[in-house]
Amino acid sequence: MPEELPPPPPLPRSTGPGRGRVVPVLLAAGSAPWEAEAVARLSDPGQGVLLLQRCLDLADLLGAAATGTAEVALLAAEVRGLDADSVARLHHSGVRVVVVADPREEPSRARLGADALRRLDVDLVLGPEDLGLVAARVREVARETATPDVPDWLRTSAADQPDEPDAVTPQPRDGKLVAVWGAGGAPGRTTLAVALAAEAAHRGHATLLVDADPYGGAVAQQLAVLDEVSGLLGAARLANAGQLDLVRFAGLARALAPGFRVLTGLPRPGRWPEVRPAAFTEVLAAARRLDDLVVVDTGAGIEAGSDDPFDAAPSRDETTRTVLAEADVVVLVAAPDPVGMQRAVRAVTDLADLRPAGVDVVAVNRMRTSVGWDRRDVVGLLHRVAPSALVVFLPDDVVAADRALVAGRTLVESADSALRRATAGLATEVLGVLGLPAAPTVRGVRRRLRRTG
């Protein structure tokens, strides 16, 4: 039997500027003209870097990065598939990302300007003229992460950008994020998300309603918005390409009335993989910059994806998990019956791992006397698992809900009802938790919303 050879020694990895340490590098140049020079520079043993592998394409690069042996990936801006999601996956593997952008090879990339490349969250952008110092720059980026640097030819002004539709750039805001969430079977998540957003707009807060249910949203149908184009998919595509700015984002959000917009959701449930996690995070950030209040209608599931670094399949529930983790306020929708209460208790427990602050407000929807217990019983049960949560009750007012749904209106626009008054109370509680004024203003929207298009 042949003698078993000892395992090879681990690669020396960069822990600082000391001598004798090298930075392991992956290269994906996609046959760029500068590839030969980069290989020569990275293969020089005196440069303090080690070229581990020349990758055929982005998939090959991602697979090599997942092994955990590299610290830096050097790739061409023209590599097919380079987007915010792939950069996020490299960072998740502990790999810094350095992009070489050559305007002679891909002029359209230059027209995107520095902002587009920064939105991809790359660590460093070089031009072909910088390759003489590529080893030194790689060592620098391995030591620390700074604001992405870009070559001069990418530092374009607004006048140098491609022609865009005439639009006024919205003033950036610092909006609050409210997640409307509930366990499977929780009644009226979308109804309450729409009502909460409309109430906030009615009280003078610039509000954006986002349909982020990965199992197929219904906000557009509920508000009689018949556009076939999904605002969420459009925003996710732009974010993934590093092109999502406030002007473009505002154009994707449908204005229903002054101070009230909606970003429509998935046209079909099967298209959820198109909303990549990194891109969705950028969409939420853009939403906060666009309006004072962002109300997100989420899905029910919060199951985490696989921890296996070789399993790159996205999780369908990642969008919901992202919203809940980043939300300023979480509103949990629950049913008052025994099954609904059990699911609500489990939901609160499951949320603790994702959001230690837990639930802020519990909206017990369709409360009725026939369930056999009163409000005090429900509050007592909920406070066992969420002692600091506010509990708001909404009546089983099917007539009011149906009247608004059939007309494609919000409850604010509909006739007075017990449900409308209860949702107004819910809005008051949520705005209070956020520290926002809860009193109505003259800029209300109690009228038929002006549909555009």
C-alpha positions in Angstrom: 0.0 0.0 0.0 1.6 3.4 -1.0 2.6 5.7 1.7 0.1 8.5 2.3 1.5 11.9 1.6 1.1 14.6 4.2 -1.4 17.4 3.3 0.1 20.5 1.6 0.9 23.4 3.9 -1.8 26.1 3.9 -1.3 29.1 1.6 0.3 32.1 3.4 -2.5 34.7 3.7 -2.2 38.4 4.2 -2.5 39.5 7.8 -0.6 42.7 7.5 2.1 44.5 5.7 4.9 42.3 7.0 7.4 40.6 4.7 6.9 37.0 3.6 3.1 37.3 3.5 1.3 37.0 0.2 -2.2 37.9 -0.9 -3.9 35.0 -2.8 -5.7 36.3 -5.9 -8.3 35.0 -8.3 -8.4 36.4 -11.9 -11.3 36.6 -14.2 -10.4 38.8 -17.2 -12.7 37.4 -19.8 -9.9 37.6 -22.5 -9.4 41.3 -21.9 -6.4 42.8 -23.7 -4.8 43.6 -20.4 -5.0 40.0 -19.1 -1.5 39.0 -20.1 0.1 41.9 -18.3 -2.0 41.2 -15.2 -1.0 37.5 -15.2 2.7 38.6 -15.4 2.4 41.1 -12.6 0.5 38.7 -10.3 2.8 35.8 -11.0 5.9 37.8 -10.0 7.1 36.2 -6.7 8.6 39.5 -5.5 5.2 41.3 -5.6 3.7 39.9 -2.5 0.7 38.4 -4.3 -0.1 34.9 -5.5 -2.2 34.1 -8.5 -4.2 31.1 -7.4 -6.4 30.6 -10.5 -7.3 32.1 -13.8 -11.1 31.7 -13.9 -13.0 31.0 -17.2 -16.1 33.1 -16.3 -18.0 34.5 -13.3 -19.4 31.1 -12.3 -15.9 29.7 -12.1 -14.8 32.7 -10.1 -17.6 32.3 -7.6 -16.9 28.7 -7.2 -13.2 29.3 -6.5 -14.0 32.1 -4.1 -16.4 29.8 -2.1 -13.4 27.5 -1.2 -12.1 30.3 1.1 -8.6 30.2 -0.2 -8.5 33.7 -1.9 -8.6 37.2 -0.5 -9.0 39.3 -3.6 -10.7 38.8 -7.0 -9.4 40.8 -9.9 -11.9 40.9 -12.8 -12.8 42.8 -15.9 -15.8 45.1 -15.9 -17.0 43.3 -19.0 -17.3 39.9 -17.4 -20.8 38.6 -18.2 -23.0 38.5 -15.1 -21.0 41.0 -13.0 -23.7 42.7 -10.8 -24.5 43.6 -7.3 -25.5 40.1 -6.4 -22.3 38.5 -7.6 -20.2 41.1 -5.7 -22.2 40.4 -2.6 -21.5 36.7 -3.0 -17.8 37.3 -3.3 -17.8 39.5 -0.2 -19.7 36.7 1.6 -16.9 34.4 0.8 -14.4 36.9 2.3 -13.0 38.0 -1.0 -12.4 41.7 -1.9 -13.4 42.8 -5.4 -11.1 44.8 -7.7 -12.6 45.7 -11.1 -10.5 46.7 -14.2 -12.7 48.9 -16.4 -11.4 49.6 -19.9 -13.3 52.2 -21.9 -11.7 51.1 -25.1 -13.2 47.6 -24.6 -16.7 48.6 -23.3 -17.5 52.3 -23.9 -21.0 51.9 -22.5 -19.5 51.0 -19.1 -17.8 54.4 -19.0 -21.0 56.2 -19.6 -22.4 54.7 -16.4 -19.9 56.8 -14.4 -18.4 56.2 -11.0 -21.8 56.0 -9.2 -22.9 52.9 -11.1 -19.7 51.0 -10.2 -19.8 52.2 -6.6 -23.4 50.9 -6.3 -22.1 47.4 -7.2 -20.2 47.7 -3.9 -16.8 46.9 -5.4 -13.8 47.6 -3.3 -11.6 49.2 -6.0 -11.8 50.2 -9.6 -8.7 50.4 -11.8 -8.0 51.4 -15.3 -5.7 49.5 -17.7 -3.0 52.1 -17.1 -2.9 51.1 -13.4 -1.8 47.6 -14.0 1.8 48.5 -13.4 0.9 48.9 -9.8 -1.8 46.2 -9.6 0.1 44.1 -7.1 0.5 47.0 -4.7 -3.2 48.0 -5.1 -4.3 44.4 -4.4 -2.2 44.3 -1.3 -3.8 47.6 -0.1 -7.3 46.5 -0.7 -6.7 43.2 1.1 -5.6 45.2 4.2 -8.5 47.6 4.3 -11.7 48.5 2.6 -12.2 52.2 1.7 -14.6 54.1 -0.4 -14.3 52.6 -3.9 -11.7 54.5 -5.9 -12.2 55.0 -9.6 -10.0 56.2 -12.5 -10.3 59.7 -13.8 -12.1 58.7 -17.0 -15.0 57.4 -14.9 -15.4 60.6 -12.9 -18.1 62.0 -15.0 -20.3 64.9 -14.2 -24.1 64.9 -14.6 -23.7 66.6 -18.0 -21.6 63.7 -19.2 -24.3 61.1 -18.4 -26.5 59.5 -21.1 -29.6 61.3 -22.1 -32.4 60.6 -19.5 -36.0 61.6 -19.5 -36.6 65.1 -18.1 -37.0 64.7 -14.4 -36.5 66.7 -11.2 -34.1 64.8 -8.9 -36.0 64.2 -5.6 -34.4 65.5 -2.5 -32.9 62.5 -0.5 -34.8 61.8 2.7 -34.2 59.6 5.7 -37.4 57.6 5.7 -38.7 55.1 8.3 -39.4 51.5 7.3 -42.5 49.7 8.5 -42.9 45.9 7.9 -46.4 44.5 7.8 -45.9 40.8 8.4 -47.8 37.8 9.7 -47.6 34.0 9.9 -49.2 31.8 7.3 -53.0 32.3 7.4 -52.9 35.7 9.1 -55.9 37.5 7.6 -55.6 40.8 5.9 -51.8 41.5 5.7 -52.2 43.3 2.4 -55.4 45.1 3.4 -53.7 46.5 6.5 -50.5 47.4 4.7 -52.6 49.4 2.2 -54.7 51.0 4.9 -51.7 51.9 7.0 -49.9 53.5 4.1 -53.0 55.5 3.0 -53.6 56.7 6.6 -50.1 57.9 6.9 -50.3 59.8 3.6 -53.7 61.2 4.7 -51.9 62.7 7.7 -49.3 64.4 5.6 -46.4 62.0 5.5 -44.9 61.2 2.1 -45.5 57.5 1.9 -44.3 54.7 -0.3 -46.1 51.3 -0.3 -43.9 48.5 -1.4 -45.3 45.1 -2.4 -42.5 42.7 -1.5 -44.4 39.4 -1.1 -42.3 36.8 -2.8 -45.2 34.4 -3.1 -47.1 36.9 -5.3 -48.4 40.2 -4.1 -51.8 41.7 -4.4 -51.3 45.4 -3.7 -51.7 46.4 -7.4 -55.0 44.5 -7.7 -56.3 45.8 -4.5 -55.7 49.4 -5.6 -56.9 48.8 -9.2 -53.4 49.6 -10.6 -53.5 47.7 -13.8 -50.0 48.2 -15.0 -48.4 45.0 -16.2 -44.9 46.3 -15.4 -43.6 45.4 -12.0 -42.1 48.3 -10.1 -40.2 45.9 -7.8 -38.7 43.9 -10.7 -37.7 47.1 -12.5 -36.0 48.5 -9.4 -34.2 45.2 -8.7 -32.8 45.0 -12.2 -31.5 48.6 -12.0 -30.0 48.0 -8.5 -28.3 44.8 -9.7 -26.7 46.7 -12.5 -25.6 49.6 -10.2 -28.0 52.0 -12.0 -30.7 52.7 -9.4 -30.9 56.4 -8.5 -33.7 58.4 -7.1 -34.9 59.7 -10.5 -35.2 56.2 -11.9 -36.7 54.9 -8.7 -39.3 57.6 -8.5 -40.2 56.8 -12.1 -40.9 53.2 -11.2 -43.1 54.0 -8.2 -46.7 54.7 -9.2 -48.0 58.0 -7.8 -51.6 57.5 -6.7 -52.0 60.9 -5.1 -49.7 63.6 -3.8 -47.6 62.0 -1.1 -48.8 58.5 -1.8 -46.9 56.1 -4.1 -46.9 52.4 -4.7 -44.1 50.1 -5.9 -46.0 47.1 -7.4 -44.9 43.6 -6.8 -44.3 40.4 -8.7 -46.7 39.8 -11.6 -46.3 36.1 -11.1 -45.0 34.2 -8.0 -42.5 32.2 -10.1 -40.4 35.3 -10.8 -39.2 35.7 -7.2 -35.6 34.7 -8.2 -35.2 37.9 -10.2 -35.2 39.9 -7.0 -31.6 39.2 -5.8 -30.8 39.8 -2.1 -28.2 42.4 -2.6 -30.3 44.3 -5.2 -33.3 44.2 -2.9 -31.3 45.7 0.0 -30.4 48.6 -2.4 -34.1 49.0 -3.3 -35.1 49.4 0.3 -32.3 51.9 0.8 -33.6 53.9 -2.2 -37.1 53.7 -0.9 -36.0 55.3 2.4 -34.3 58.1 0.5 -37.4 58.7 -1.6 -40.1 59.2 1.0 -40.6 59.8 4.7 -42.4 56.5 5.4 -42.0 53.2 3.6 -44.7 50.5 4.3 -43.7 47.1 3.1 -46.2 44.2 2.5 -44.1 41.1 3.1 -44.5 37.4 2.7 -45.2 35.0 5.6 -42.1 32.8 5.6 -38.8 33.7 7.2 -36.9 30.5 6.6 -33.1 31.1 6.3 -31.2 29.9 3.3 -28.5 27.2 3.4 -25.3 27.9 5.3 -23.4 25.7 2.9 -21.0 28.0 1.0 -21.2 25.7 -2.0 -25.0 26.0 -2.1 -25.5 29.4 -3.8 -29.2 28.9 -4.4 -31.2 31.9 -3.2 -33.8 31.6 -0.5 -37.4 32.7 -1.4 -37.9 34.2 2.0 -34.8 36.3 1.9 -36.7 39.4 0.9 -39.0 39.1 3.9 -36.1 38.4 6.2 -34.3 41.5 4.9 -37.3 43.7 5.5 -37.9 42.5 9.0 -34.2 42.8 9.9 -34.1 46.4 8.7 -37.5 47.6 9.7 -37.9 50.4 12.2 -41.3 49.0 13.2 -42.7 45.5 12.7 -46.4 45.1 12.6 -47.5 41.5 13.2 -50.9 40.6 11.8 -52.7 37.8 13.7 -56.0 36.1 13.8 -57.9 36.0 17.1 -58.9 32.3 16.9 -56.9 29.5 18.6 -55.1 28.5 15.4 -54.2 32.2 14.6 -53.0 32.8 18.2 -50.8 29.7 18.1 -49.3 30.8 14.8 -48.7 34.3 16.1 -46.9 33.1 19.2 -44.7 30.9 17.1 -44.0 33.8 14.7 -42.9 36.0 17.6 -40.5 33.3 18.8 -39.1 32.7 15.3 -38.6 36.4 14.8 -36.4 36.7 17.9 -33.4 35.1 16.1 -33.7 37.5 13.2 -34.7 40.7 15.0 -33.9 40.7 18.7 -36.1 43.7 19.3 -39.1 41.5 18.4 -42.5 42.7 17.4 -43.5 46.4 18.0 -47.2 46.2 17.2 -49.6 43.2 17.0 -52.7 43.9 14.8 -55.3 41.3 15.8 -57.6 41.3 12.7 -61.2 40.2 12.4 -61.8 40.2 16.2 -65.2 38.8 17.0 -67.1 37.5 20.1 -67.7 34.1 18.6 -64.1 33.0 19.2 -65.0 32.5 22.9 -62.6 35.0 24.6 -62.3 38.7 24.9 -59.6 41.3 24.2 -58.1 41.0 27.6 -57.5 37.3 27.1 -55.8 37.9 23.8 -53.6 40.6 25.2 -52.6 38.4 28.1 -51.6 35.6 25.7 -49.6 37.8 23.4 -47.8 39.6 26.2 -46.4 36.3 27.4 -44.1 36.2 24.3 -44.1 39.9 23.4 -44.5 41.9 26.6 -43.6 45.3 25.2 -45.7 45.0 22.0 -48.7 47.3 21.5 -51.9 45.3 20.7 -54.5 46.8 18.4 -57.8 45.1 17.5 -59.6 45.4 14.2 -63.2 44.3 13.8 -64.5 41.6 11.5 -66.0 44.2 9.1 -66.3 42.2 5.9 -68.7 44.7 4.3 -66.3 47.6 4.6 -63.3 45.6 3.4 -65.3 44.2 0.4 -66.6 47.6 -0.5 -63.1 49.1 -0.7 -61.7 46.1 -2.5 -64.4 46.0 -5.2 -64.0 49.7 -5.9 -60.2 49.6 -5.9 -60.1 52.2 -3.2 -58.4 52.5 0.2 -60.4 52.6 3.4 -59.5 56.3 3.7 -61.4 57.0 0.5 -64.3 54.8 1.4 -67.4 55.5 3.5 -66.9 55.7 7.3 -66.9 52.3 8.9 -65.7 50.5 12.1 -62.8 49.0 10.1 -61.7 52.5 8.8 -61.8 53.8 12.4 -59.8 50.9 13.6 -57.1 51.2 10.9 -56.8 54.9 11.8 -56.1 53.8 15.3 -53.5 51.4 14.1 -51.8 54.2 12.1 -51.8 56.4 15.2 -50.0 53.7 17.2 -47.4 53.0 14.5 -46.7 56.7 13.9 -46.4 57.1 17.6 -43.8 54.4 17.9 -41.9 56.0 15.0 -42.0 59.4 16.7 -43.9 60.9 13.7 -46.9 63.3 14.0 -50.2 61.4 14.1 -52.6 64.2 13.6 -54.2 64.6 10.1 -53.2 67.6 8.0 -54.9 69.6 5.3 -52.9 67.6 2.7 -55.1 64.6 3.2 -56.1 62.1 0.6 -59.7 61.5 1.5 -61.0 61.5 -2.0 -60.7 59.3 -5.0 -57.0 58.8 -5.6 -55.9 60.3 -8.9 -54.7 57.4 -11.1 -52.1 58.2 -13.7 -51.8 56.7 -17.1 
